[in-house]
Amino acid sequence: MPTPVILDCDPGHDDALAILLAAANPAIDLLAITTVGGNQTVEKCTINARRICSVAGITGVPIATGAAEPLLGSLHIGEYVHGVSGLDGPAWGEPTVQASAEPAVDLIVRLLRDHPEPITLVPVGPLTNIALVLKTHPELIPKIREIVLMGGSIDRGNDTPYAEFNIKVDPEAADIVFRSAVKVTMCGLNVTHQALATPEVLDRFRALDTKLGDLCVELLTFFSASYLRTWGFTSPPLHDPVAVARVIDPSLVECIDAPVVIETMGRYTAGATCVDLHHLSGEPDNTLVAVKLDTERFWDLMIEAVASYA
């Protein structure tokens, strides 16, 4: 039976491919796509979710707009990576898939309450929506099978020296999620940096000879230029689909148990994920931390998903 999933995202180039993977793979029953302010404003992120669903022909999956701001402070967006639209690169037409009038948190709550089995939440942006659900409806925690997120890092950050972008945007929300009673799997930079969209990968997308394959090349070409300019990567890492891949086939992403604490107050470290790999703190394990990606099988999964839309 497919795993019921809500994908919470902030599209975003890698989010776009995460949507394509989640909607295409038969191991996932994609119940909804919810958006949050992060890579761009929440309004632009919602338009981008509609754009990718329109181009791919993904219908019947509600798209709901979520939190525009973090729990505290103002929104810090990732325009320096994803551009003014959040999905710069391709020339987008007017999206035909519409957004739901139901707010994202209300939609998540309703689906959790009404669905006959527990739902897996896959947040691949800031964790604001998920934290709001956990805080306002703790009675629904048993209805969450697990949270498999893209965010954090065992090592250094990518937005500040110690903080990964998704966690840095809303560290208070991340703190709520990691301290919750829900099973959490963290797919951080240390594993997503193994999912590099190399020239060989781009050639595989081109070889599909489809409109969507070519669109993925355009997206990843823009993304590649951003990563080269900002971090010196010659090939960009495809972060968000790694979390989706973990849900589809857990054997693709090797994890270890560890205590993880979110730094919320540090002058230089706010948003850091403090991963106690050697259990020095004496704190109990609260997170499955991804450490290794089966890169070859991951890209096979991604290419197969995009090919299925032809």
C-alpha positions in Angstrom: 0.0 0.0 0.0 1.3 3.5 -0.8 2.3 5.8 2.1 0.0 8.7 2.5 2.1 11.9 2.4 1.6 15.6 2.8 4.5 17.5 1.1 5.2 20.9 2.8 7.5 23.0 0.6 8.7 26.4 -0.5 9.4 26.0 -4.3 12.3 26.5 -5.0 14.2 24.5 -7.8 14.8 21.4 -5.7 11.3 21.6 -4.3 10.0 21.5 -7.8 11.7 18.2 -8.5 10.5 16.9 -5.1 6.9 17.6 -6.2 7.5 15.7 -9.4 9.0 12.7 -7.5 6.3 12.6 -4.9 3.4 12.8 -7.3 4.8 10.2 -9.7 6.1 7.4 -7.6 3.5 4.7 -6.8 4.9 4.2 -3.3 3.4 7.6 -2.3 -0.2 8.6 -2.1 0.3 12.4 -2.3 -2.6 13.9 -0.3 -1.7 17.6 -0.5 1.0 20.1 -1.3 1.3 22.9 1.3 3.5 25.9 1.0 5.5 28.1 3.4 7.6 31.2 3.1 11.2 30.4 2.6 13.0 30.3 -0.7 10.6 33.1 -1.7 7.5 34.7 -0.2 4.7 32.2 0.4 2.7 33.8 -2.4 5.4 33.2 -4.9 6.0 29.7 -3.5 2.3 28.9 -4.0 2.4 30.1 -7.6 5.5 28.0 -8.2 3.8 24.9 -6.8 0.9 25.6 -9.2 3.3 26.2 -12.1 5.1 22.8 -11.7 1.8 21.0 -11.2 0.4 22.7 -14.3 3.3 21.8 -16.5 3.4 18.2 -15.2 -0.3 17.7 -15.4 -0.6 17.0 -11.7 -4.3 17.4 -10.8 -6.4 16.3 -7.9 -3.8 17.2 -5.3 -4.8 20.3 -3.3 -2.2 23.1 -3.1 -2.7 25.2 0.1 -0.9 28.4 1.1 0.7 28.3 4.6 2.7 30.6 6.9 4.0 33.8 5.4 6.4 34.5 8.3 8.4 32.5 10.8 7.0 32.1 14.4 9.3 34.9 15.5 10.9 37.7 13.5 10.6 38.4 9.8 11.1 36.2 6.8 14.6 35.7 5.3 14.2 34.5 1.7 16.6 32.5 -0.5 16.4 34.8 -3.5 20.2 34.7 -3.8 19.8 31.0 -4.8 16.4 30.7 -6.5 16.0 34.1 -8.1 13.2 36.8 -8.0 10.4 34.3 -8.8 11.8 31.5 -6.7 11.9 29.3 -9.9 14.0 31.4 -12.2 15.3 29.9 -15.4 12.4 28.6 -17.5 9.8 30.9 -19.1 6.6 30.1 -17.2 3.2 30.5 -18.6 0.1 31.2 -16.5 -0.6 28.2 -14.2 -3.8 26.3 -14.8 -3.9 24.4 -11.5 -5.5 26.5 -8.9 -4.7 26.8 -5.2 -7.2 25.8 -2.5 -8.9 28.5 -0.5 -8.3 26.4 2.7 -5.2 27.5 4.6 -2.4 25.0 4.8 -2.5 24.4 8.5 -6.3 23.8 8.4 -5.8 21.4 5.5 -3.1 19.4 7.3 -5.2 19.3 10.5 -8.3 18.1 8.5 -6.4 15.4 6.6 -4.7 14.1 9.8 -8.1 14.0 11.6 -10.0 12.4 8.8 -7.6 10.0 7.1 -8.1 6.4 8.1 -4.3 5.8 8.7 -1.5 7.9 10.0 0.1 10.3 7.5 3.8 10.9 6.8 4.7 14.6 6.8 7.5 15.6 4.4 8.5 19.2 5.1 11.3 20.3 2.7 11.2 24.0 3.6 11.1 26.0 6.9 9.1 24.1 9.6 6.6 26.8 10.5 3.4 25.0 9.2 4.4 21.8 10.9 5.2 23.5 14.2 1.8 25.3 14.2 0.0 21.9 13.7 1.9 20.3 16.5 1.3 23.2 18.9 -2.3 23.8 18.2 -3.4 20.2 17.8 -1.3 18.0 20.0 -4.2 15.5 20.0 -3.3 14.7 16.4 0.3 13.7 17.0 -0.7 10.0 17.0 -2.1 10.5 13.5 1.4 11.5 12.2 3.3 8.4 11.2 6.6 10.3 11.0 8.2 13.5 9.9 10.8 13.1 7.2 12.4 16.5 6.6 15.0 18.2 4.5 17.0 20.5 6.8 19.9 20.8 9.1 23.4 19.5 8.9 25.8 17.3 10.9 28.6 19.6 9.8 28.5 23.2 8.7 25.6 25.3 7.3 24.8 26.9 4.0 23.0 30.1 5.1 25.3 30.9 7.9 28.5 29.1 8.9 26.6 26.7 11.2 22.9 26.9 10.0 21.2 25.3 7.1 18.7 27.5 5.4 15.4 25.8 6.2 16.2 25.6 9.9 17.7 29.1 10.0 14.5 30.7 8.6 12.5 29.5 11.6 14.6 27.9 14.3 11.8 28.2 16.9 9.6 26.0 14.6 12.4 23.5 14.2 12.8 23.3 17.9 9.2 22.5 18.4 9.4 19.7 15.7 12.6 18.1 17.0 11.3 18.2 20.6 7.9 16.7 19.7 6.9 13.1 20.3 6.8 12.4 16.6 9.4 10.2 14.9 11.7 12.6 13.0 14.1 11.7 10.2 16.6 14.6 9.3 18.0 14.6 5.7 20.6 17.3 6.1 23.3 18.9 4.0 25.7 16.1 4.7 23.5 13.6 2.8 21.9 15.9 0.2 25.3 17.1 -0.9 25.7 13.6 -2.2 22.9 14.1 -4.7 24.8 16.2 -7.2 23.2 17.1 -10.5 26.3 16.5 -12.5 26.6 17.1 -16.3 26.0 13.3 -16.7 22.7 13.6 -14.8 21.6 16.6 -16.9 22.4 14.5 -20.0 20.0 11.8 -18.7 17.2 14.3 -18.3 17.9 15.6 -21.9 17.9 12.0 -23.2 14.3 11.7 -22.1 13.4 14.0 -25.0 10.3 15.3 -23.2 9.1 18.8 -22.3 9.4 18.0 -18.6 12.9 16.5 -19.0 14.0 19.7 -20.8 12.3 21.8 -18.0 14.3 19.9 -15.4 17.5 20.7 -17.3 16.6 24.4 -17.4 15.8 24.4 -13.7 19.0 22.7 -12.8 21.1 24.8 -15.1 20.0 28.0 -13.3 20.4 26.2 -9.9 23.9 25.2 -10.9 24.9 28.8 -11.7 23.7 29.9 -8.3 25.6 27.2 -6.5 28.8 27.9 -8.4 28.5 31.6 -7.7 27.6 31.3 -4.0 29.4 28.1 -2.8 31.8 27.1 -5.5 29.9 23.9 -6.4 30.6 22.8 -9.9 27.3 20.7 -9.8 24.4 21.6 -7.5 23.0 19.3 -4.8 19.4 18.3 -5.2 18.4 18.6 -1.6 14.6 18.2 -1.2 13.9 15.0 -3.3 16.3 13.1 -0.9 13.6 13.3 1.8 11.0 12.1 -0.6 13.3 9.2 -1.7 13.7 8.2 2.0 9.9 7.8 2.2 9.7 5.8 -1.1 12.5 3.4 -0.2 14.2 3.8 3.2 17.1 1.7 2.1 18.2 4.5 -0.3 19.1 6.8 2.7 21.2 5.3 5.5 20.4 6.8 8.9 21.8 6.6 12.5 20.0 7.4 15.8 21.2 10.5 17.5 20.1 13.3 19.9 19.5 16.5 17.9 18.9 19.9 19.5 18.1 23.2 17.7 20.1 26.3 18.6 17.7 29.2 18.8 19.6 31.9 20.7 23.2 31.8 19.6 24.5 35.1 18.2 26.5 33.2 15.5 24.8 29.8 15.6 21.0 30.4 15.6 19.5 27.7 13.4 22.3 25.2 13.9 21.3 21.6 14.3 23.4 20.3 17.2 23.8 16.6 16.4 25.3 14.5 19.2 27.0 11.8 17.1 29.0 10.4 19.9 26.3 10.7 22.6 28.4 13.0 24.8 25.4 14.9 26.2 23.6 12.0 27.7 20.5 13.1 26.0 18.2 10.4 24.5 18.1 9.8 20.8 15.3 11.8 19.2 16.1 11.8 15.5 17.1 9.4 12.7 19.9 11.4 11.0 20.6 10.6 7.4 24.3 10.0 6.7 24.6 8.2 3.3 22.7 8.2 0.0 22.7 5.5 -2.6 23.4 8.0 -5.3 23.0 5.8 -8.3 19.6 4.4 -7.2 18.5 7.9 -6.2 19.1 9.3 -9.7 17.4 6.2 -11.2 14.4 7.0 -9.1 14.4 10.7 -10.1 14.8 10.1 -13.8 12.1 7.4 -13.8 9.7 9.8 -12.1 10.3 12.5 -14.7 10.1 10.0 -17.5 6.7 8.9 -16.3 5.1 12.2 -17.2 5.9 11.9 -20.9 
